[in-house]
Amino acid sequence: MPIGRLTIELHIEHAQSLKDRRQAVRSLKDKLRHGFNIGVAELDDASLWNRATIGVVAISASRDYVLGLLQQVEDAAHRLAPGLGAEILDASADLMEE
């Protein structure tokens, strides 16, 4: 069964505090989680206020479905990030098969 993993690195332009960072990250995570049937988590510590890494995981019986879903999630993140005061610096997906 294929398991897809997407890592999204964010730059949060106007974050002046940890609270600003959390607000942008939480909002993006919630929007992605509710828009797609995926698991979403913040992967790094909060030592830098203007940087964050988000991990997305999806599993399905179909390899093509997982790859397509991760592409849709990445596209949605690119659309949502500017409205949250963030910019996507990098996104990478990979597939693990049992």
matplotlib code that plots the C-alpha trace (Angstrom):
import matplotlib.pyplot as plt

x = [0.0, 1.6, 2.2, 2.8, 4.8, 4.9, 7.2, 6.5, 8.9, 7.4, 8.8, 6.4, 7.2, 5.6, 6.0, 7.2, 6.6, 5.9, 2.2, 2.3, 4.1, 1.7, -1.3, -0.1, 1.0, -2.1, -4.3, -2.6, -2.6, -6.3, -7.2, -5.3, -6.6, -10.2, -9.9, -8.3, -8.3, -4.7, -2.6, -0.8, 1.8, 4.4, 7.8, 10.3, 10.7, 9.6, 13.1, 12.8, 9.7, 9.7, 10.4, 8.3, 8.1, 4.9, 4.5, 1.6, 0.9, -1.6, -2.3, -4.4, -4.5, -3.7, -0.2, -1.6, -4.2, -1.7, 0.6, -2.3, -3.6, -0.2, 0.1, -3.4, -2.3, 0.8, -1.1, -3.6, -0.8, 0.7, -2.7, -3.4, 0.0, 0.1, -3.3, -1.8, 1.3, 3.5, 5.6, 6.4, 10.2, 10.3, 8.0, 9.0, 7.0, 8.0, 6.3, 7.0, 5.7, 5.3]
y = [0.0, 3.3, 6.1, 9.6, 12.2, 15.9, 18.4, 22.1, 24.7, 28.1, 31.6, 33.7, 37.3, 39.4, 37.2, 39.3, 36.8, 33.1, 34.0, 35.3, 32.2, 29.8, 31.7, 31.3, 27.7, 26.6, 28.2, 26.6, 23.2, 23.4, 24.5, 21.6, 19.1, 20.1, 20.4, 16.9, 13.6, 13.9, 14.0, 17.3, 18.2, 20.8, 19.2, 21.6, 23.5, 27.1, 28.6, 30.8, 32.9, 33.4, 29.8, 26.6, 23.1, 21.3, 17.6, 16.0, 12.3, 10.4, 6.6, 4.8, 1.5, 3.4, 4.8, 7.2, 8.5, 9.3, 11.1, 13.1, 14.0, 15.3, 17.4, 18.9, 19.6, 21.3, 23.4, 24.4, 25.3, 27.6, 29.3, 29.6, 30.7, 34.3, 35.0, 33.9, 36.1, 33.2, 32.1, 28.5, 28.2, 24.5, 21.5, 17.9, 14.8, 11.2, 7.8, 4.9, 1.4, -1.5]
z = [0.0, -1.0, 1.5, 0.2, 2.0, 1.2, 3.0, 2.6, 3.8, 4.5, 5.0, 7.0, 6.0, 8.6, 11.7, 14.5, 17.2, 17.9, 18.0, 14.4, 13.3, 15.0, 13.5, 9.9, 10.4, 12.2, 9.6, 6.7, 8.4, 9.2, 5.7, 4.1, 6.6, 6.0, 2.3, 1.8, 3.6, 4.8, 7.9, 8.5, 11.2, 11.9, 11.7, 13.1, 16.4, 16.7, 17.1, 14.0, 13.9, 10.1, 9.1, 9.4, 7.9, 7.4, 6.7, 4.9, 4.7, 2.6, 2.2, -0.4, -2.3, -5.5, -6.2, -8.8, -6.4, -3.7, -6.1, -7.6, -4.1, -3.0, -6.1, -5.4, -1.8, -3.0, -5.4, -2.7, -0.3, -3.1, -3.4, 0.3, 1.6, 0.2, 1.9, 5.2, 4.9, 3.9, 1.0, 0.0, -0.3, -1.2, -1.5, -2.1, -2.3, -2.2, -2.1, 0.1, -0.8, 1.5]

ax = plt.figure().add_subplot(projection="3d")
ax.plot(x, y, z, "-o")
ax.set_aspect("equal")
plt.show()
